[in-house]
C-alpha cells in the first residue's frame, strides 16, 4: 500500500486511495478533477532535497510539516499513507495510530523506497514514536488524535464507521457481521463470517457510491471487474450482493493501494471477542495464540484474512463460476466456492506493514 501519483509540493499526503479519486471529508461535494502533468512529475523527481533521509526523526518532522492541520484517515486499520520523492527516488510510508497502543501515546512510523516490479528493498526504517522521542499523541475525542512533534501539531481524524452496518438482506442466517472495511483503494466492504462453513467473505459495500466502474466480464454474467482497481466480484445467487473473489496479483507483489483488503480489518469496530472467536472456530490451531484483534500474542504478526484469489489472468476467475454451478456445490457448500484462503499465512506486526 505504497505509491501514489506525484503531485507538486514534494509530498503526496495520501488519502489512502489513488489520486484523482481522493476523497475529502466532504465526500459528497462535487468538484473538478485535479490535473496531473508530466512537467510537475519531472520537476519533482529532479528536485534537490536537503532532507536527511537516513534520520527517522527528520523524515517524520518533514511529513508532519507537509500535512495540513487536520487530516482524515480512511483505512480501517488506521494507516495514513504518504509518498514523496528524494534524490531521484520515490519513497512511500505511513503513520499508524494502532488500536492497541495509540491511547498509550504511541504511533507507528515507516518509510522506504517504493516497491516496483523489478526491485523490493529491505525495509529497515520503522519506529514506534512515543513521549520519550518528543512525540505527543493526545486523544481529543472519539477516534480523534492530535500528534505533535517539534512545534508542529496535526489532528488525525480516524474513520468513524460505528453506525455503518450492512442491510439485513445482505447477511444470511449463518453469517456474523465482523465490521466495516474501508480499503486504501477507496473501496468499502462488509467483513462477514459464516459460522456453519467457518469461512470469511468480503462483501462489496454498495450502500454508498462505489469508487470504481464495475463491468460484467466475458467469463460469466456473475463475475464483475473494477476497471480502476482490478478487483473481481461474484454476484451472489442468494442475495443481492457481490463477493470479492479476486485481486490482481502484481498489485500485491508491489504492495500498492490495490493489493486487497486483507490489511484493513475493522479494528476500531470489532466487538469483544467476535473476531477472535471466529478465527479460532475456523482454525482451532489458533486457540490461545491470538488476541481479540487476531494478533499473535507475541505481537510479531496477525492472521491474514484473505479468502480471495491473487490472479494474473482473467481466465483464472472462471473456476469460481464453475464451482458455483457444480451440482454438489449448489446447496449448503455454495459459499465454499469463494474461498481460497491459506490458513498458514500471516502479515507482519501492524506497525511495520507498508
N, C-alpha and C positions, 0 to 999 in steps of 0.2 A: 504494500500500500504506500507507494512512494511518490512516483514522479507526477508533476503537473506541467502543463504547457507554460512556458516562461511568460511573465508579464513584466513591464517596466517597474523599477523600484528595487531591484536586487534581491527581492524575496517574494515568493508566492506564498502568502499566508493562506494555506489551502482550507477550503470549506469542506474538505474530505470527499469532494466529488470532482469530476473533471471540469475544467474551465469551460465557460460558455453555457453551462447548466448550473452554475454556482448558485446555491440557494441562500438567500439572505433571511434575517429574522422576519422580514415582511414577505413571505413566500408568495403571497397572492398578488403582490404589486407588479403590474406589468411594466416592462422597460425594454429598451432596445438591447440587442446582444452586444457584447464587448468585442471590438475588433482586435484581432491578433495580427501582428505584422512581422515579416522576416527581418525588417530593419531593427525592430526592438530586440528580437532574439539575437541577432548578430552583435549588436552593441552591448547587450548584456553578457554574452559569452566572452567578449573581448575586454570587458571592464576590469581594470586593475584594482583589486581589493586589498585593503590593509588589514583585513580581518585575520587574526591569529587562529587558523583553522584547527590547530592542534591543542588549543586551550578551551576546554569544555565550558568553563565559566564565561569566557569571552563570547563564544558562539551562542550560549544561552542568553546572554545580555543582548547580543545583536538581534536575536529572534524577538525577544520581548520589546525592544525598541522599535522594531519594524511592524509590530502589530498595532491595530487601533486600540483605544482604551477599553473596549469591550468586544469580545468575540463569542461566537456560538459554536459549540462542539456538537456536531450532528451525530457522529458514530456512537453506537450504544456501548462500546467498550471504553468510551471516554478518551479516545485519541484525538488530538488536534494536530493534523498533518501540515507540513510545510515543505517547501523546496527552495533552493537558491543556487546560484552559480558562483563559483570561486576558482580563480586561476584556470579557467577553461574547462572546469569540471562541473557537472551538475550534482548537487547534493540533495538528499531527501532526509526527512526526520520527523519526529513527533514529540509533543509534550503530552503526557498522560496523567490524568488525575484519577488514579485507580480507586475502585470502590473499596478495597481492603485497607488502604493506608492514607488516603487524602485527608481524612479527618484527624490524622496524626501529624499533619503539617508536612507531608511528603508529596513529591511529584517525581515522575519518571521522565528522563530526557535522553534522546538519542539522535544522532545524525550520521550520515555515511554517504560515500559515493553511490549515486543511484544505480540500481541493478539494471542490466540490459541483457540482450540475448547472447552476448559474447564474453561478458565479464560479471562476476559476482564477488566483490571484495569482502574480506572478513570484516565484520562489524566489531570494532573494539572501542567505540565511543558511546558508552551508555553509562548513565549515572543516576542514582536516586538523590535528588537535591532535598535538603531539609534546612532547619533553622541553623544548624552548625555550619552550613555553607553560605549563610547570609540570605537564604531564600525563605520568604514567608508565604505560607498557604493558609489563608484565612477564609473560613466559611461565612458568607454573607447572608445566606438563606438556603432554602431547599434547592439543591443542585446548582448553587451559585457560589463561586470561589474567587477570591482576589489573590493573585500571585504577584509578589513584589521582590525586586532584586536591584540593588544599586540605584536607588531613587526612581525606579521605573515600576509602575503597577499596571496590571492588566486584569480585567474581570473576565472570567471564563464561565459562561452560562452553559451548563450541560443540558442535554436534550430531555425535556420533561415530557415523558410519554406515559405517565402513571395512569391516565384515564383512557389511554388508547387501547382498545380491545377489538378483536375480530367480531364481525357479526355472527350471531349464534348459528346461522345457516352454514357457516364456513367450517364449523367444528363438529365432528361426528361424536357419537356417544362413547367411542373407545378412546378419544383423544383428550389430552390435557394441554391447556394453553400455558406455555412457559413464559412468554413475554414478547414484546415488540423488538424487532431488529431494524435498526437504521444503518444500512451499509454505507461505507465510504464512497461507493459508486453512486450514491444518491437514490438507490432502490431500497424500498422498505418491505419487510417481511413480517409474518407472524410465525414464531417458532412453536411447533406443536410436537407432543409426544404421544404415540399410540401405545396405550397400556397393554392391549391384547397382543399386538405383534412386536412390542418392545423396539420401536424404531422412532426416529426423529424425522420431521419434514419441515422444510421452509416453504411457507405459503405466501405467494405474492400478495402484498397489501394493495388492493385496488380501491380502497375506500377514499383514497386521495389520488390526484393525478400521478400517473407513473412517469418517472423521469427517463423515459425511453420510448422508442417506437417499436412496438411488437408486431410481428407479421407471422402468418401461418407458413410453416416450412413446406417444402415439397415432399418431405419424408412421410408426414402424416398430418391430417387436418387437426389433430390434437396437439401437435408439437409446435410451439411458438418460440421465436427467436427475437432477441433485442438487437436492433440494428447498431446501437451505440455500445452496449455492454457485452454483447455476445452471450448473455445469459439465456439458457434454454429452459422452457417450461412445458409441462404436460397438463392439458386441460382435463381435469378430473371428470370422470363419467358420473360420479355420485353426487358431486357438489359443484356449484358454480364457483370454481376456484382453480388457480394454476399452481402446480407444484414445481419447485425448482429441481431440475434434473441434470443440468449441465452448466459448466463454466469453462470458458476457452482456456485450455491448458497453458499456452505460452504466457498468458497474463499471470498465472500463478508462478511460473518459473522466474519472472522478474519482479514478483511481489508488488504489483501496482494496484491501483484503485479498483480494478476489475477482477481481482483474484478470488472473489466469492465471499459470502457472509460468515464463514467459519470463525473469523476473528472479530466479530461484532456481536457477541452474545449480549442479552439484555440485562447486564449486570445490575443496573440500578433498580430493576423491577422484578427481580427474582424473589418470590415469596418463600420465606422459611427454607425448608429443605426440598422444595419441589424439584429443582434441577438435580440435586444430589440423589434423591430417591429414584428419579427416572434413570439416571446414568447407572446407578448400582443395580437397578432392576434389569436394564438392558445388558449390563456387563458385570455379573456378580464378582468378577476378579477385582473390581474397583472398591469393593466394600472395605471401609476403614482406611482407605488410601487417599481419598479426596475430601475437600471441604464443600461447603454449600454452593460454591461457585464453580466447582469442577476442577479446582487446582489440586495438584498433588500436595500432600501435607508438607513436603519438603520445600514447596514454593518454587520448584525448578520449572514446572510446566503445568499446562492444563489440558484436559481432554479435548480433542478436536471433534467437533460435531460438524462433519462434512459429508452428508449422505449422498451428495450429487457426484456426477462424473466429471473429471477433467478431460475434456475431449479435444482432439486436434483435427478431426474430420467430422463433418456433419453426419456422415453415414453411421458413425458410432452411436448416434442417438436413436437409431432405428430399433435397437434392442429393447428400449423402453416400451415402444408401441407393440412390438412382437410379444413381449412378456404380458402386457396388459390385456392382449387379445387371446392369449393362450387359454385353452379350455380349463386347465387346472388352476389358473390364477384369477379367474373371473369372480370368485367368491370371496371368502374371508381372507385370502392371501393377496388380494389385489394390490395393496399398498406396499408389499414387499418388492414389487417391481421397480420402485422408485428409489431404492436404497442400494448404494454401492460402497458403503462406509467400511473403512478398515479400522477395527476396534483397537488396533495396536498403536495407532498414531496419536501423537500429542503435539502441541505447539509450545514454543518457549515461554518462559515466565513472562507475564504480561508486559512488564516494563521494557523488556528487551525486544519485543516484537517490532517489526518495521512498519 
